Amino acid sequence: MSGRAIVSCFSHPSTSCYIPLSRRTQFAHAPPPSPLLLSRRSHLLAAGGRGGGKMWANVKSEKNVSESRKYEDVVVQKARDLDDMEEEGKWWKVFPKRWVIVVLCFSAFLLCNMDRVNMSIAILPMSAEYKWNPSTVGLIQSSFFWGYLLTQIAGGIWADTVGGKQVLGFGVVWWSVATALTPIAAKLGLPFLLVARVFMGIGEGVAMPAMNNILSKWVPVSERSRSLALVYSGMYLGSVTGLAFSPFLIHQFGWPSVFYSFGSLGTVWFSVWLSKAHSSPLEDPELRPAEKKLITTNCLSKEPVKTIPWRLILSKPPVWALIASHFCHNWGTFILLTWMPTYYNQVLKFNLTESGLFCVLPWLIMALSANVGGWIADTLVSKGVSVTTVRKIMQTIGFLGPAFFLTQLSHVNSPVMAVLCMTCSQGTDAFSQSGLYSNHQDIAPRYSGILLGLSNTAGVLAGVFGTAATGYILQHGSWDDVFKVSVGLYLVGTVVFNLFSTGEKVLE
């Protein structure tokens, strides 16, 4: 029987069959047997080794034995490959890591605004307990912006040179600790409370530049608008969550509980962030090769920043278009969000409970419309529309939409229609997330953190000056005058952004 080997057939272990050695290579390339047959075959092999089975082979050379062992290795390896494929098929194994980063940034911004707005609710029982007058209350509320202004540009520089993971992690821990220490600082005295609020602003000031740096490295251009929209909607939903839960906690456990509970959430987030996040895809050892290739070939920002070309950055018209547009945008946004409860109370004659309820509605609409705008923008880009055109379309909606609805407020007599106009104004405003807020990564992906720090500094200044100017205008004029100033700045921003902005990279 030279040239033949007698082996036990897999399907009928009680019989034997003859397989020519010349056909073994064909058999080796056949589909692997099922796990049940593999198990049965291993059982027969073990029995044959004990001499009690019929598994035997008649071979005349060591070469044939070697071929048989190679066959065993092929079968076992194919079985292992099937197990690996099944493991990778689980959804938590194949969920894109870049969207894990986006969700973590979203949750950070959710905490950011929860910790920011809780003071607007807690300040009422605090001022009653400590006998603060309105001027003191205004001082406490504004102290947050002192620190917030300090770290906008510094946070951008730090994120672009060190890495977004470290900077955002630092920011969340810093402002969470400051939030938790607020009740203690208030009991120690007003100066300590002001310092705590400034420290909180310092922590939150680095969040947006750090986030912008991370997403510029993790998110491809075709997904940029909707990823940023999701992250910024975390801020809107954070305001809703903070406004909704703060009164309940204060009523049940007292005003300090708001700061203790909200501040402690930052430690939970930080523990997840440390284990899951990396500043760039190149630093993540667990990133699947296919996703790493997708990201690295479609993201513009790859190398860390060593030196910052300030003269070159400030010489580019699109950079100044971003700064000016951010100022115009935030003037109207901060006025509406700061003075809306007063408008509802004084003009629409809502009580405080109704005013608070209707203040939540624009935040919800903004969260929804920001994500809708993001999907529209990315769809247009994926269909071949230039990034420049998409950014200008979205930002034009973000400017002219609020301008139109604010002009209608002087012509409506119904409180319901007034609330509808205010809500639509904020809803269209959120399209800016796919306009100017996405444009930093377009024109300077390596310096996107620094660029956002620059433009957001202008935006925060607009909020500070606009809020103060609104009080002055109301003292000498009317709400129509307040809205006219906002509309005028919206129109200026529209012209500037459409004339000087671009979606192309202008800084290497």
C-alpha positions as CSV (number, residue, x, y, z in Angstrom):
1,M,0.0,0.0,0.0
2,S,2.8,2.4,-0.7
3,G,1.6,5.9,-1.7
4,R,-1.5,5.3,0.4
5,A,-2.4,6.1,4.0
6,I,-5.3,4.5,5.9
7,V,-6.9,7.0,8.1
8,S,-10.1,7.1,10.0
9,C,-12.9,9.0,8.2
10,F,-14.3,12.0,10.2
11,S,-17.9,11.3,9.4
12,H,-17.8,7.5,10.2
13,P,-15.2,6.9,12.9
14,S,-16.0,3.1,12.9
15,T,-14.7,2.6,9.4
16,S,-11.5,3.3,7.5
17,C,-11.0,4.9,4.1
18,Y,-8.0,5.2,1.8
19,I,-6.8,8.6,0.7
20,P,-4.0,8.9,-1.9
21,L,-1.1,11.0,-0.6
22,S,-1.1,12.9,-3.8
23,R,-4.5,14.3,-2.9
24,R,-3.6,15.4,0.6
25,T,-2.8,18.9,-0.4
26,Q,-6.3,19.2,-1.9
27,F,-7.7,18.0,1.4
28,A,-5.6,20.4,3.4
29,H,-7.2,23.3,1.5
30,A,-10.7,22.1,2.0
31,P,-13.0,24.1,4.4
32,P,-12.2,23.3,8.1
33,P,-14.5,20.7,9.7
34,S,-17.1,21.9,12.2
35,P,-16.1,22.3,15.9
36,L,-18.1,19.1,16.7
37,L,-16.0,17.1,14.2
38,L,-12.9,18.7,15.5
39,S,-13.8,17.6,19.0
40,R,-14.6,14.1,17.8
41,R,-11.4,13.8,15.9
42,S,-9.3,14.9,19.0
43,H,-11.1,12.2,21.0
44,L,-10.2,9.6,18.4
45,L,-6.6,10.7,18.3
46,A,-6.4,10.4,22.1
47,A,-8.0,6.9,21.9
48,G,-5.6,5.8,19.2
49,G,-2.7,6.9,21.3
50,R,-3.9,4.5,24.0
51,G,-4.1,1.7,21.5
52,G,-7.9,1.2,22.0
53,G,-9.2,2.8,18.8
54,K,-9.0,2.3,15.0
55,M,-7.2,5.6,14.2
56,W,-3.9,4.5,12.5
57,A,-1.8,5.4,9.5
58,N,0.6,3.5,7.4
59,V,3.3,5.8,6.2
60,K,6.8,5.0,4.9
61,S,8.7,8.2,5.5
62,E,9.1,11.0,8.1
63,K,8.1,13.4,5.4
64,N,4.6,12.0,5.4
65,V,4.4,12.4,9.2
66,S,5.6,16.0,8.9
67,E,2.8,16.7,6.3
68,S,0.2,15.2,8.7
69,R,1.4,17.5,11.5
70,K,1.2,20.5,9.2
71,Y,-2.3,19.6,8.4
72,E,-3.1,19.5,12.1
73,D,-1.6,23.0,12.5
74,V,-3.7,24.3,9.6
75,V,-7.0,23.0,11.1
76,V,-6.2,24.3,14.6
77,Q,-5.2,27.7,13.2
78,K,-8.4,28.0,11.2
79,A,-10.4,27.2,14.2
80,R,-8.6,29.9,16.2
81,D,-9.2,32.4,13.3
82,L,-12.9,31.6,13.5
83,D,-12.9,32.3,17.2
84,D,-11.1,35.6,16.7
85,M,-13.5,36.7,14.0
86,E,-16.4,35.9,16.3
87,E,-14.8,37.9,19.1
88,E,-14.2,40.9,16.8
89,G,-17.8,40.7,15.7
90,K,-19.1,41.8,19.1
91,W,-20.4,45.4,18.9
92,W,-18.2,46.7,21.7
93,K,-15.1,45.4,19.9
94,V,-15.9,47.0,16.6
95,F,-17.5,50.3,17.8
96,P,-15.3,53.0,16.3
97,K,-12.8,54.3,18.9
98,R,-13.0,57.8,17.5
99,W,-16.6,57.9,18.5
100,V,-15.7,56.8,22.0
101,I,-13.5,59.9,22.2
102,V,-16.4,62.0,20.9
103,V,-18.8,60.6,23.5
104,L,-16.3,61.2,26.3
105,C,-15.8,64.8,25.1
106,F,-19.6,65.2,25.0
107,S,-19.9,64.0,28.6
108,A,-17.1,66.4,29.7
109,F,-19.1,69.3,28.2
110,L,-22.2,68.0,29.9
111,L,-20.5,68.2,33.2
112,C,-19.0,71.6,32.3
113,N,-22.4,73.3,31.9
114,M,-24.0,71.4,34.8
115,D,-21.3,72.8,37.1
116,R,-21.6,76.3,35.5
117,V,-25.4,76.8,35.8
118,N,-25.9,75.3,39.3
119,M,-24.7,78.7,40.8
120,S,-27.6,80.5,39.0
121,I,-30.0,78.4,41.0
122,A,-28.1,78.0,44.3
123,I,-27.3,81.7,44.5
124,L,-30.9,82.4,45.6
125,P,-30.7,80.5,48.9
126,M,-27.1,81.4,49.3
127,S,-27.8,85.2,49.1
128,A,-30.6,84.8,51.6
129,E,-28.4,82.9,54.0
130,Y,-25.4,85.2,53.8
131,K,-27.3,88.5,53.3
132,W,-25.7,89.4,50.0
133,N,-27.1,92.4,48.1
134,P,-27.6,92.4,44.3
135,S,-24.2,94.0,43.6
136,T,-22.5,91.2,45.5
137,V,-24.5,88.6,43.6
138,G,-23.5,90.2,40.4
139,L,-19.8,90.1,41.5
140,I,-20.0,86.4,42.3
141,Q,-21.7,85.6,39.0
142,S,-19.1,87.5,37.0
143,S,-16.1,86.1,38.8
144,F,-16.3,82.9,36.9
145,F,-15.5,84.8,33.6
146,W,-12.3,86.2,35.1
147,G,-10.7,82.8,35.2
148,Y,-12.5,81.7,32.0
149,L,-10.8,84.5,30.1
150,L,-7.3,83.7,31.5
151,T,-7.0,80.2,30.1
152,Q,-8.6,80.4,26.6
153,I,-5.4,81.1,24.7
154,A,-3.1,79.4,27.3
155,G,-5.3,76.3,27.1
156,G,-5.0,76.3,23.3
157,I,-1.2,76.6,23.4
158,W,-1.0,73.9,26.0
159,A,-3.2,71.5,24.1
160,D,-1.4,71.9,20.8
161,T,2.0,71.4,22.4
162,V,1.4,68.8,25.1
163,G,-1.7,67.0,23.9
164,G,-5.4,67.3,24.4
165,K,-5.9,64.3,26.7
166,Q,-3.8,65.8,29.5
167,V,-5.3,69.3,29.1
168,L,-8.9,68.2,29.1
169,G,-8.3,65.8,31.9
170,F,-6.7,68.6,34.0
171,G,-9.6,70.9,33.2
172,V,-12.3,68.5,34.3
173,V,-10.5,67.6,37.6
174,W,-9.7,71.3,38.3
175,W,-13.2,72.6,37.9
176,S,-14.8,69.6,39.6
177,V,-12.6,70.2,42.7
178,A,-13.4,74.0,42.6
179,T,-17.1,73.1,42.4
180,A,-17.0,70.7,45.4
181,L,-15.1,73.3,47.4
182,T,-17.6,76.1,46.7
183,P,-19.8,75.6,49.9
184,I,-16.6,75.5,52.1
185,A,-15.3,78.7,50.4
186,A,-18.7,80.5,50.9
187,K,-18.6,79.7,54.6
188,L,-15.1,81.0,54.9
189,G,-16.0,84.4,53.3
190,L,-16.7,86.2,50.1
191,P,-13.0,86.5,49.0
192,F,-12.6,82.7,49.3
193,L,-15.8,82.2,47.2
194,L,-14.6,84.6,44.5
195,V,-11.3,82.7,44.3
196,A,-13.2,79.4,44.0
197,R,-15.3,80.7,41.2
198,V,-12.2,82.1,39.4
199,F,-10.5,78.7,39.8
200,M,-13.6,77.1,38.3
201,G,-13.4,79.4,35.3
202,I,-9.7,78.5,34.8
203,G,-10.6,74.8,34.6
204,E,-13.4,75.3,32.2
205,G,-11.4,77.8,30.1
206,V,-9.1,75.0,28.7
207,A,-11.9,72.6,27.8
208,M,-12.9,74.0,24.4
209,P,-9.4,74.4,23.1
210,A,-8.4,70.9,24.3
211,M,-11.4,69.3,22.8
212,N,-10.8,71.0,19.5
213,N,-7.2,69.7,19.5
214,I,-8.3,66.1,20.2
215,L,-11.0,66.0,17.6
216,S,-8.7,67.5,14.9
217,K,-6.6,64.4,15.3
218,W,-9.3,61.8,15.8
219,V,-12.1,62.8,13.5
220,P,-11.9,62.7,9.7
221,V,-13.1,65.8,7.8
222,S,-16.2,64.0,6.6
223,E,-17.4,63.4,10.2
224,R,-16.2,66.7,11.7
225,S,-19.5,68.7,11.7
226,R,-21.6,66.1,13.4
227,S,-18.9,65.2,15.9
228,L,-18.5,68.8,17.0
229,A,-22.3,69.3,17.0
230,L,-22.7,66.3,19.4
231,V,-20.0,67.6,21.7
232,Y,-21.4,71.1,21.9
233,S,-24.9,69.7,22.4
234,G,-23.5,68.3,25.6
235,M,-23.2,71.9,26.8
236,Y,-26.8,72.5,26.0
237,L,-28.0,69.3,27.7
238,G,-25.7,70.1,30.6
239,S,-27.6,73.3,31.2
240,V,-30.9,71.5,31.0
241,T,-29.7,68.9,33.5
242,G,-28.3,71.4,35.8
243,L,-31.4,73.6,35.8
244,A,-33.6,70.5,36.3
245,F,-31.8,68.8,39.1
246,S,-30.5,71.7,41.1
247,P,-33.9,72.8,42.6
248,F,-34.7,69.2,43.6
249,L,-31.4,68.7,45.3
250,I,-31.6,72.1,47.1
251,H,-35.2,71.3,48.3
252,Q,-34.2,67.8,49.5
253,F,-30.7,68.2,50.9
254,G,-29.9,72.0,50.9
255,W,-27.9,74.1,48.5
256,P,-24.4,72.7,49.3
257,S,-25.6,69.3,48.0
258,V,-25.7,70.7,44.4
259,F,-22.0,71.5,44.5
260,Y,-20.9,68.3,46.2
261,S,-22.9,66.0,43.9
262,F,-22.1,67.7,40.7
263,G,-18.4,68.1,41.6
264,S,-18.0,64.4,42.4
265,L,-19.1,63.4,39.0
266,G,-15.9,64.7,37.6
267,T,-13.9,62.0,39.3
268,V,-16.0,59.3,37.6
269,W,-15.5,60.8,34.2
270,F,-11.7,61.2,34.8
271,S,-11.2,57.5,35.7
272,V,-12.8,56.5,32.4
273,W,-10.9,59.2,30.5
274,L,-7.6,57.9,31.8
275,S,-8.2,54.4,30.6
276,K,-9.9,55.0,27.3
277,A,-8.6,58.3,25.8
278,H,-5.4,59.1,23.9
279,S,-4.4,62.5,22.5
280,S,-4.0,61.0,19.0
281,P,-4.7,57.7,17.2
282,L,-1.0,57.0,16.9
283,E,-0.7,56.8,20.7
284,D,-3.6,54.2,21.1
285,P,-2.2,50.6,21.2
286,E,-5.8,49.2,21.1
287,L,-6.9,51.0,18.0
288,R,-7.8,48.6,15.2
289,P,-5.5,48.9,12.1
290,A,-8.4,49.6,9.8
291,E,-9.7,52.5,11.8
292,K,-6.2,53.9,12.4
293,K,-5.6,53.9,8.6
294,L,-9.0,55.6,8.1
295,I,-8.2,58.3,10.6
296,T,-4.6,59.0,9.7
297,T,-5.3,59.2,5.9
298,N,-8.3,61.6,6.4
299,C,-7.2,63.8,9.3
300,L,-5.1,66.8,8.5
301,S,-3.5,67.2,12.0
302,K,-0.7,64.7,12.7
303,E,2.4,66.2,14.1
304,P,2.5,68.0,17.5
305,V,3.3,71.7,17.7
306,K,6.8,72.7,18.8
307,T,6.8,76.4,18.0
308,I,3.8,78.7,17.4
309,P,4.1,81.1,14.4
310,W,2.1,83.9,15.9
311,R,3.0,86.4,13.2
312,L,1.8,84.0,10.5
313,I,-1.4,83.1,12.3
314,L,-2.4,86.7,12.9
315,S,-1.6,87.6,9.3
316,K,-4.3,85.4,7.8
317,P,-7.7,87.0,7.0
318,P,-9.6,83.8,7.7
319,V,-8.3,83.8,11.3
320,W,-9.6,87.4,11.8
321,A,-12.9,86.4,10.2
322,L,-13.2,83.7,12.9
323,I,-12.4,86.1,15.7
324,A,-14.8,88.8,14.5
325,S,-17.6,86.3,13.7
326,H,-17.2,84.6,17.1
327,F,-17.6,88.0,18.8
328,C,-20.8,88.9,16.8
329,H,-22.2,85.4,17.4
330,N,-21.6,85.4,21.2
331,W,-23.0,88.9,21.7
332,G,-26.5,87.8,20.7
333,T,-26.2,84.3,22.3
334,F,-25.0,85.5,25.7
335,I,-27.6,88.3,25.8
336,L,-30.5,85.8,25.1
337,L,-29.2,83.2,27.6
338,T,-28.5,85.7,30.3
339,W,-31.4,88.0,30.0
340,M,-34.1,85.6,28.8
341,P,-35.6,85.0,32.2
342,T,-35.9,88.7,32.8
343,Y,-37.5,89.2,29.4
344,Y,-40.1,86.5,30.1
345,N,-40.8,88.0,33.5
346,Q,-41.0,91.7,32.6
347,V,-42.4,91.6,29.1
348,L,-44.3,88.4,28.9
349,K,-45.4,88.5,32.6
350,F,-44.4,84.9,33.3
351,N,-43.8,84.1,37.0
352,L,-40.4,82.8,38.0
353,T,-41.4,79.1,37.7
354,E,-42.8,79.6,34.2
355,S,-39.7,81.6,33.2
356,G,-37.4,78.8,34.3
357,L,-39.5,76.3,32.5
358,F,-39.4,78.2,29.2
359,C,-35.7,78.9,29.6
360,V,-35.0,75.2,29.3
361,L,-36.8,74.9,26.0
362,P,-34.3,76.8,23.9
363,W,-31.4,74.6,25.3
364,L,-33.3,71.5,24.2
365,I,-34.0,72.9,20.7
366,M,-30.3,73.9,20.4
367,A,-29.1,70.4,21.2
368,L,-31.4,69.0,18.6
369,S,-30.8,71.5,15.8
370,A,-27.0,71.4,16.4
371,N,-26.9,67.7,15.6
372,V,-29.3,68.1,12.7
373,G,-27.1,70.8,11.2
374,G,-24.0,68.6,11.8
375,W,-25.5,65.7,9.8
376,I,-26.6,68.0,7.0
377,A,-23.1,69.6,6.8
378,D,-21.3,66.3,6.7
379,T,-23.7,64.9,4.1
380,L,-23.0,67.9,1.8
381,V,-19.3,67.4,2.2
382,S,-19.5,63.7,1.5
383,K,-21.5,64.4,-1.7
384,G,-18.7,66.7,-3.0
385,V,-19.8,70.1,-1.9
386,S,-16.7,72.1,-1.0
387,V,-16.0,72.6,2.7
388,T,-15.9,76.4,2.2
389,T,-19.4,76.4,0.8
390,V,-20.7,74.2,3.5
391,R,-19.2,76.3,6.3
392,K,-20.6,79.5,4.8
393,I,-24.1,78.1,4.3
394,M,-24.3,76.8,7.9
395,Q,-22.9,80.0,9.4
396,T,-25.2,82.2,7.3
397,I,-28.2,80.2,8.8
398,G,-26.6,80.6,12.3
399,F,-26.5,84.4,11.8
400,L,-29.5,85.3,9.7
401,G,-31.9,82.9,11.4
402,P,-31.6,84.5,14.9
403,A,-31.6,88.0,13.3
404,F,-34.9,87.3,11.5
405,F,-36.7,85.9,14.6
406,L,-35.5,88.6,16.8
407,T,-36.9,91.3,14.5
408,Q,-40.3,89.5,14.7
409,L,-40.5,89.9,18.5
410,S,-41.6,93.6,18.2
411,H,-44.5,92.5,16.0
412,V,-46.0,89.7,18.1
413,N,-48.6,90.2,20.8
414,S,-49.0,86.6,22.1
415,P,-46.6,85.3,24.8
416,V,-46.7,81.9,23.0
417,M,-45.5,83.5,19.7
418,A,-42.8,85.4,21.6
419,V,-41.5,82.2,23.2
420,L,-41.7,80.5,19.7
421,C,-39.6,83.3,18.2
422,M,-37.0,83.1,21.0
423,T,-36.8,79.3,20.6
424,C,-36.4,79.4,16.8
425,S,-33.8,82.1,17.2
426,Q,-31.7,79.8,19.4
427,G,-32.5,76.8,17.3
428,T,-31.1,78.4,14.1
429,D,-28.2,79.8,16.1
430,A,-27.0,76.3,16.8
431,F,-26.2,75.8,13.1
432,S,-23.0,77.8,14.0
433,Q,-21.5,74.6,15.3
434,S,-21.2,73.4,11.7
435,G,-20.0,76.8,10.6
436,L,-17.5,78.9,12.5
437,Y,-17.0,76.4,15.3
438,S,-15.9,73.7,12.8
439,N,-13.8,76.1,10.8
440,H,-10.8,76.2,13.2
441,Q,-9.9,72.7,12.3
442,D,-10.4,73.4,8.6
443,I,-8.0,76.3,8.3
444,A,-5.3,75.3,10.8
445,P,-5.7,71.7,12.1
446,R,-2.3,71.7,13.9
447,Y,-3.2,75.0,15.7
448,S,-6.9,74.4,16.1
449,G,-6.7,74.7,19.9
450,I,-4.8,78.0,19.7
451,L,-7.3,79.3,17.1
452,L,-10.3,78.4,19.2
453,G,-8.6,80.0,22.2
454,L,-8.2,83.3,20.3
455,S,-11.7,83.4,18.9
456,N,-13.4,82.2,22.1
457,T,-11.6,85.0,24.0
458,A,-13.4,87.4,21.7
459,G,-16.6,85.5,22.3
460,V,-16.3,85.7,26.1
461,L,-15.5,89.4,25.9
462,A,-18.7,89.8,23.8
463,G,-20.6,88.0,26.5
464,V,-19.2,90.2,29.3
465,F,-19.6,93.5,27.4
466,G,-22.9,92.5,25.9
467,T,-24.5,91.6,29.2
468,A,-23.4,94.9,30.8
469,A,-24.5,96.9,27.7
470,T,-27.9,95.3,27.8
471,G,-28.4,96.6,31.4
472,Y,-27.4,100.1,30.3
473,I,-29.7,100.0,27.2
474,L,-32.7,98.8,29.3
475,Q,-32.1,101.6,31.7
476,H,-32.3,104.2,29.0
477,G,-34.3,102.5,26.3
478,S,-36.3,99.3,25.5
479,W,-36.0,95.7,24.7
480,D,-36.4,96.6,21.0
481,D,-33.2,98.5,21.2
482,V,-31.4,95.5,22.8
483,F,-32.5,93.3,19.9
484,K,-31.6,95.8,17.3
485,V,-28.0,95.8,18.5
486,S,-27.9,92.0,18.3
487,V,-29.4,92.0,14.9
488,G,-26.9,94.5,13.7
489,L,-24.0,92.4,14.9
490,Y,-25.5,89.3,13.3
491,L,-25.6,91.1,10.0
492,V,-22.0,92.3,10.3
493,G,-20.9,88.7,11.2
494,T,-22.7,87.4,8.1
495,V,-20.8,89.7,5.8
496,V,-17.4,89.2,7.4
497,F,-17.6,85.4,7.4
498,N,-18.8,85.1,3.8
499,L,-16.2,87.5,2.5
500,F,-13.1,86.3,4.4
501,S,-13.6,82.8,5.6
502,T,-12.5,79.6,3.9
503,G,-12.7,75.8,4.4
504,E,-9.2,75.2,3.0
505,K,-6.1,74.8,5.1
506,V,-4.2,78.1,5.3
507,L,-1.7,77.2,8.0
508,E,0.6,74.1,7.8
